[in-house]
Amino acid sequence: MAADGLHENETLASLKSEAESLKGKLEEERAKLHDVELHQVAERVEALGQFVMKTRRTLKGHGNKVLCMDWCKDKRRIVSSSQEHAVTMPCTWVMACAYAPSGCAIACGGLDNKCSVYPLTFDKNENMAAKKKSVAMHTNYLSACSFTNSDMQILTASGDGTCALWDVESGQLLQSFHGHGADVLCLDLAPSETGNTFVSGGCDKKAMVWDMRSGQCVQAFETHESDINSVRYYPSGDAFASGSDDATCRLYDLRADREVAIYSKESIIFGASSVDFSLSGRLLFAGYNDYTINVWDVLKGSRVSILFGHENRVSTLRVSPDGTAFCSGSWDHTLRVWA
Amino acid sequence: MAPTRPQTPRPLRVNSRGAGLRPGRSGAGNPTLPASAMAAGPAPLGGHPRAQKPHLSKMERVVVSMQDPDQGVKMQSQRLLITVIPHAVTGNDVVEWLIQKYCIAEDEALHLGTLLVQHGYLYPLRDPRRLLLRPDETPYRFQVRLNWEQTPYFWMSTLWPAAELDYAIYLAKKNIRKQGALVDHEKVGYHHPSPATPAESSQRNPSPTSGAHSPGSKLIQMHKHTHPIEGVSEGRWGVHPPELGVGKSFPLETFNHPQAHYDQLHRKINHTWDLVVMQAREQLRAAKQRRKGDRLVIACQEQTYWLVNRPPVSLLLEGGSWTAEKSLQGQCVSLRCSLRTCLLTLGKDVSFEILAKFLTKTVDFYKRRIECCRKALGRTRVKSSVCLEAYLKFSSQRGPHDPLLSGCLPSNPWVTDDDTYWAMNAPSVAVPTKLRVEQWAFSFRELLEDPVGRAHFMDFLQTEFSAENLSFWEACEELRHGGQAQVPALVDAVYQQFLAPGAARWVNIDSRTMERTLEGLGRPHRHVLDDAQLHIYMLMKKDSYPRFLKSDLYKDLLAEAVVPLETKRRVFPFMWKPRHSSPSLALLPTSTSGEPEAAAGSPGGGDGET
């Protein structure tokens, strides 16, 4: 079976084995500079005390599973999306939503393969659907979206295995990112000075860091044993955490170019669906498919607390922009704010 | 008991002589092959067990160790009314065992135990419809995975195609037993009309709230509550993702109603209904020959299995044939890097074109991967010790600034319902708080990110006659993140104001960068000023910023900064339980852990409520 792009002497098998051997070499190189483990370094750090957090608000209003949520920069407002056919947002199966930095618009999308931007209005009579602007167009479902530093650009991740950067005004594709071998499930923008990279995680168990300008993959990490459902940068931008169906969360350092910590416990069996850091990066909050939220001490690697409350899978979790609380959304149709 | 896993799991099917029937794999040349094997669609290729969701295998490891004769949960005979059930465990023992084994607290053990029950690995002998683990003397048994020839087995991971026919047989048995009337909770008050076409059905969205006044809706809610696991085969989003390349809406899977299934199934597999009824009758007859204890156990097993594995209504409506396998297949959309997986997923029906297209994509995929690896091999890395130390420093520096870690002053608005914290930390305040001003010294980026910080920095630069640097940087940011249509105009404006010879606010860039930039201006794009912007940014960061931090301007800001008073009660999450109450109640600290001074300035004493 002839396929385009293969040179003589190249077969699919030979390409695959070359990729494998390079990967092996890369692992060796990475291991050379690994001189200490995080929990060893963290021995000097004071342990955290008894930790108690409670649900402070329960938001009911969705008629179905909550799939995604995002905070507004004003630290108080939240946009959330669910599985229902809502009147104001006529796109069913909204799997991704994001607040614009200005607070004046939101973006959402899902099984319609598109990401649409809706300007927000507080005028109840105005039909939001009328002002909707379709921005992104993928060939499969939209799994995640995020505004970059302004209201003008959106980054999307899709079940078609690619991520893409779009201009909101014109809907033009500015850059696309190919490299994942399966659905891309999540993404997060780096809080770096140059603001040019982002990380994505997918069903191919890989987390990949991309250069937004060139579209190239800068770094890739493949240590998870199952789909990566969520990725989030450490506040300093030097590392990121991932949550996966293999019931672990892992911390990857970008400068050391390797995984540096695994957050897991034998009694935690179900996959982590979403993760986020507290403001100082000392705490990692992770929502799981067994309805619980586990709080991890990032430095020591131990679990600080387990939070019960949701009656179904926790599907989304975000810390508020000022770090005073975090919000979790669940298939039990509610959102809870914890502090 | 030491269960062994058989090669070809199949449900027990009884032929007219009452003996077990082994359905063939390929479906060809076997005269006694039951119709279900043919109706269920292509058999899995090569008998290769499909990669299952990781949580299932983990749960199974737990359950296997629970059944260990030495280290496992205590098993004994339990009485159930007048029947004695062997090999049962009590809820209490299960909880105790989990606490011991995983070093967890009781609430987590209870939670984990309940999940095991809800997934069918453990089933209650009393009240089997309520899938909970009770921490008392309630008896439970482990779902078996013995040799299929002796008893059917129901572990979720085995994933034999729990075909519609098996489900139909199960329902038919129930029907016969109850003389044609399925029990109340299985009956439907909600009437689900059959769709004219699959397309129509996928546009309609039945939801519990739309049937709010129908008699079945309350049952729906109740039923939903006792069975929160909505089908483990539903994938990440709780739906079956669309087929490759096509996005379509799926009807909501809101509830599972055996009666609705029964009717749908009847319509769909009408031609084999005789077989269904015959099988049901045979199974019932064979069951009568078992001991009462075994009968009860098997009935519970079966019921639990179908509670967990029944097919979703949506797929029945679509008219496709449902198997547990297909549901999982729905998850494996889009490209997979393994050709073998592709074949397993798409089955033998995949067309030549699709395969060729897939193959090309795979070539690209590997080439990209090789490229990425090669580049990665060339990059410089930093020693782990250096990187990890950085986390320690970062976290200790930011700890006091982290409300969830250290609390915040005057109080966390979410806890006390007092907005003062937000008012004091609004994006533009006249007098920022001390913590906020301190944070400007952590990094240049954070200074610039804070509008108040940036404004003060601009003031400082003006005293040094280098304010154009910051203005230039801001203009570049606007270009980088602005709309595509504005790019040419913005580039031109920046050039006129900052880069042109004799410009009003000329910025000092090194000649090489300037040359490159000016060249690029011929074809303006949003990144054309990146190099220049970076140069100016680093200039400010290395030069102006450190001077700013040492300046009187900054020192004065620090001195004038506000330190909010603590409110009546301190609400550090790590000290004691914050209460959910209105701010008017003043609570005194209740912990005796040597907690430092009581809240200053508290107006009068509180109730001292615990």
Interface residues (C-beta under 8 A of the other chain):
Chain A: M1 A3 D4 G5 L6 L12 L15 K16 E18 A19 L22 K23 K25 L26 E29 R30 L33 H34 D35 V36 E37 L38 V41 A42 R44 V45 L48 G49 Q50 F51 V52 M53 K54 R56 R57 G63 N64 K65 L67 K75 R76 Q83 E84 H85 T92 W93 M95 L111 D112 N113 T139 N140 Y141 T148 N149 S150 M152 Q153 G159 D160 G161 D167 V168 E169 S170 Q172 L174 H178 G179 G181 A182 D183 L185 P191 S192 E193 T194 G195 D204 R213 Q216 C217 V218 Q219 A220 E225 S226 D227 N229 Y234 P235 S236 D238 A239 D245 D246 A247 D253 R255 A256 D257 R258 V260 K265 E266 S267 I269 F270 G271 S273 S278 L279 S280 G281 R282 L283 N289 D290 Y291 T292 V298 L299 I306 F308 E311 N312 R313 V319 D322 G323 T324 A325 F326 W331 D332 V337 A339
Chain B: K53 P54 H55 K58 M59 V62 L98 K101 Y102 I104 D107 E108 H111 L112 L115 N205 S207 P208 T209 H225 P228 E230 R236 W237 G238 V239 P241 P242 L244 G245 G247 K248 S249 F250 L252 T254 V333 S334 L335 R336 C337 L339 L355 A356 L359 T360 T362 V363 D364 F365 Y366 K367 R368 R369 I370 C372 C373 R374 K375 A376 L377 R379 R381 V382 K383 S384 S385 V386 C387 L388 E389 A390 Y391 L392 F394 S395 S396 Q397 R398 G399 H401 D402 P403 L404 L405 C408 N412 P413 W414 V415 Y421 W422 N425 F444 R445 E477 R480 H481 G482 G483 Q484 A485 R526 H527 D530 L534 Y537 K541 P573 F574 M575 W576 K577 P578 H580
